[in-house]
Amino acid sequence: MHLRVERSESPYTGRVIINELLANNRAYVARHGHQVLPTEPQRHLAVLTCMDSRLDLFGTLGLELGEAHLIRNAGGLATDDAVRSLLLSQRLLGTRAIMVIHHTRCGLESFVEEELADAITADIGFRPPFRLGAYRDVDADVRETVAALRSSPFVDGTDVRGFVFDVDDGSLREVTPASS
């Protein structure tokens, strides 16, 4: 497995894209005006989800600025850093409910954990010290993430629910816990 991503020819370089985004920000500031929102999310909600650019959580959930904490990483996994963020969100900023949202056609479904770890090791000379997060069954992965949060001593897991977002039609469906 070769790690180098072949990039298509594009007129955009990182510098051009970032400059365009800075111009977008100037226009946003002009429309946004000065708002002083409270630090605590108004809905007392934290959402742990994937970094995938196809997930528009504000649109999908009907959220406005200041209503929820959005914690994103590759796959929306309950990593040490995600747990740290949830701990701070709950302890310092009053969130109570946690939504775990994974999605269809996730990039984490596209590789085998050991194969990619081996390829990274071959490319850079050492193995990643963290789990990459590959999985095959999105519902099972949501259940695993919800279970990890519920069992963490650092997270109040009383109100943790898991969902799958369909990137093609925008729907959200709840994943129920597996029967014992």
N, C-alpha and C positions, 0 to 999 in steps of 0.2 A: 504494500500500500504506500503510495507516494503522497506526502502531505502538502506539497506545494500546489496551491490552487491556481489553475490556469485562468487568467482574467481575460475577458473579451475586450476588444479595443473599445475605448470609451473616451469621449472628449473631456470627461471629468477627471481631474486629479483630486487628491485629498485637499489640496490648497484651494482649488476652484470651488469644490463642494462646500468647504467650511466658510469661505468668503460669501457664498450665496446664502448660507444659513445665517450668517451674521447680518446680512441685509434683511433677511426675513425677520430676524429678531427686532431690528430697528422699526420695521413696520408693525410688528406685534406690540411693541411698547407704545407706539402712537395710538393703537386701537384699545389697548388694555387699560391704560390710565393707571393711576396709583391706587392700589388696593392693599389694605392691611388685613390679611387673613390670619385667623388664629393658627398656632402651630399644631394644636390637637386636631385630628381629623373629625369633622362634624358628625359623621356617621359612625364613629368609633369602630371603623372597619379597616382591616389590613388585607391586601390581596397579594398572594404569592403566585407568580406566574412566570411564563417564559419570556425571554428577551426578543422573541420573534417579531419582526417588524409588521407582520400582518395582524397583530392583535391591537385593536383600538379599544382599550378598556374604558375610556371615558364614554365613547359612543356606545359600546356594547352594553355597558351597565347603567348608562344614563347618569354618570357621575359628573360633578362639577369640580373645579379647583377647590382644594381644601376639604374635601369630603372623605378621602380615604388615603391610606398609605399604599403605594404600589411598590412591591419588592420584586425585582426581576433578575433572573439569571438563566443560563442555558437550561431549558427544560422545566423551570419552576420548581426545582428540587429543594428539599429541606437540608441544604448544606449548612455547615457551621456558620457561615456568614448570614444566610437567610434566617437561621434561628437567632443569631445575635440581633439582627434587625427587628425581628418579631418581639424578642424580649424587651428591647428598648421601646418599641412602639406600644407594647402593653404596659410596661412598668412606668414609663415616663410620660406617655402621651395618651393614655386612656383607651386604647383600642381593646375591644372585647371579642368581636367576631373575626374569623379568618376564613377567607375564600381561597382555595387552592384551584387554580385554573391552568390545566394543560390544554393541548390542542391537537387537532388532526394534522397529519402530514408534517410532523415535527422532524427536524434534522437529526434528533437523537435516535430516531428509528432507522437511520440510514447507514449505520456502521455497527461493527461488533467491537465491544469494549476492549477486549484483549488485543485484537488486531490493530486497532488505532493506537493503543498504548505501546505496542511493539514498534509500530512505524515511527511514533514520536521518539522513542528511545533510540532507534536507528538513526534518525535525523539529527537529534541534538545531544545524544550521548547519555541521557539519563531518563528514567521513567517519571511521569507525572506523579506527584505525591498525593493526588486527589483522584476521586472517582470522576470519570468523564460523563457518566450518566446514560449510556446506551440502554435502550429498552425496545421491546417488540409489541407490547400491549399497553396502549395508553390508559385504559381503565385500570389495569393492574398497577401501573405506575402512579396514577392518582391515589389509589388506595394505599400504596406504600408510603407516599408523601404525607397523606393525612394521618396514617398510623404513626409515622415518625414524629410528627408535630404533637399528636395527642399523648405520646409516651415521653416526650422531652420534659425533663424537670424544669427547663427554662421557659417553657411556653404554657400558658393557660389554655389547655386543649379542650375546654368545655364546649366551645362553639366553633368547631372547625368542620367545614364541609368542602367536598371536592367536586369539580366540574370539568367537562371537556368542551372546549370551544371549537366549533367547526369553521375552519378558515375559509371554506368555500361559500357557505350560506349565512354565516354570522350567528348561528344558533348556539345556545349554551344548554348543555344537558347535565343533570346531576348524576354523579356516580355514587351508588349506594355502597355501604360497606359490604364486604363479602360475608356470606352466611358461614357460620362455624359448623 
